[in-house]
Amino acid sequence: MELAALQSAFSEQELFEGKSWRMSPEPWRLTPEIVAKLEEIGQASLEFYQALELLYRRSYEGKKLLRNRELYAPWVAEYLDRGKAKSLVEACRSVANKGALPPVIRPDLLVTREGFSLSELDSVPGGIGLTAYLNSLYEASGADGILGAGGAMEEAFYRSIAALAPDEDHPVIVLAVSEEAGTYKPEMDWLAERLQRRGYRVYSLWVQQVFPLGGAVYFDMDGSPEKIDVVYRFFELFDLPNLPEAEFILEAVENGEVAMTPPAKPFLEEKMGMALFHHHLLRDFWKENIGKKSLKVLKQLIPMSWIVDPAPLPPGAVIDGPVAQGKPLHSWMDLAEASQKERNLVLKISGFHETAWGSRSVVIGNDVSKEDWKEALQEAVDMAATHPHVLQEFSKSVQLKHPLYAEDGTAYEASGRLRLNPYYFMDGETVKLAGALATFCPPDKKIIHGMEDAAMLPSRVVTS
């Protein structure tokens, strides 16, 4: 695709408020084998969420985790509920929410020497509108094999949400965006407009535009109240104290007057789930509740992860985790003395915090000074009671090549590192892969995310 055409398109349609990025003449290339792998990852991600939901429920209900063995884990719910208001925990555990899962699942996948590595599993992902827009843009320029071509991505998004109002032939769906997530409002506006062109009643609104009436929730439609059937929640649960209108939505959900998705289940948005997957006491639970194929995929995908819990240990006990100076840890602060090689670790807040997205809390141990590493560890220990952190083994992304446009408009073969975000949409009892956003960063970047010197691209399937 020509640079002038790309520049013209983005000047007319802003998808991220105040954001810009590098441009490329062509989408990211995926082989059929990689797409097949991505489809396996989608199914495995769904099964992981289903099992995590079951684990959390059995934990707080005090039920045993396994069919044929007495295994209880009340500590799981205690971890996952840390820092949450009582009212949110009650909403999370309500009958109205039982079994509810997010309609969209988006893993953050890094490409390492060993294959894909999962850095996060996002259930309230941005980029849906952006990816669908990029799909249509490159497809219109003649690119074939686009993943999610022909509007398939926006259609999959709509169907995954409309399924929550099965009694309505034409449900009223509101994409409710908070000011905190306001950067993404333009892409939600674009997405709603595209779906309206298909005859669907989908509206992009600020959360503040939703109001209660008779136990249900409405918005103003040309001076008249319009009842909402489904709210697509594009606001963070940690932001609820700043969103009084969200309380009306939660009450309407409890009363059966509206469906809200993703559901108010903060434990699904915690990176602690990845650490629980590797917890030695829970191995039999995951084995019993995730299919053999998906379990194998997850073991390859999820890096070794640990919850930073400073609970005191008996004198002879050690932490089941990394080592420092070749010795097991008795305290997480022992890691402050770890060697440069042993600090090949990533420390980040688990979730439910304004720094939990956009890589803002990420500290790579061997990329900072020993003093900064110690300070980050101390902060994680100090915040453990309300905002737990997780520690993960760090696998550096491999360098790949893809054409980019230089400032003078010429295309050249660039080196860089890739984050791939496949989008999976609920489709009955399974998920459908209907798009993938590729973020191609300069090779000197260890933390890969959308930035001015990165390229953001749709993906296409190539056979040769």
WORA-V96652 format. One line per field, one symbol per residue. ss: DSSP state (h for helix, s for strand, l for the rest). burial: # if it has 24 or more other C-alpha atoms within 12 Angstrom, else .. Layout:
ss: ???
burial: ???
This chain:
ss: llhhhhhhhhhhlllllllllslllllsssshhhhhhhhhhhhhhhhhhhhhhhhhhhhhhllllllllllllhhhhhhhhllllhhhhhhhhlhhhllllllsssssssssllsssssssslllllhhhhhhhhhhhhhlllllslllllhhhhhhhhhhhlllllllllssssssllllhhhhhhhhhhhhhhhhlllsssssshhhlsssllssssssllssssllsssssllhhhhhhlhhhhhhhhhhhllllsssllllhhhhllhhhhhhhlhhhhhhhhhhllhhhhhhhhhhsllssslllllllllllssssssllsssllhhhhhhlllllllssssslllllllllllllsshhhllhhhhhhhhhhhhhllllllsssssllllllsssssslllllsssssssssssssssssllsssssssssssssllllllllllllssslssssll
burial: #.#..#...#..####....##########....#.########################....#......##..#########...##.###..##.##############...########################...#######################.....########.################....#############...####......###############..#.##########..######################...#.####.##...##.##############........######....##########...############..####.#######.....##.######..#.#############.#.####........#.############..#############..######..#########...
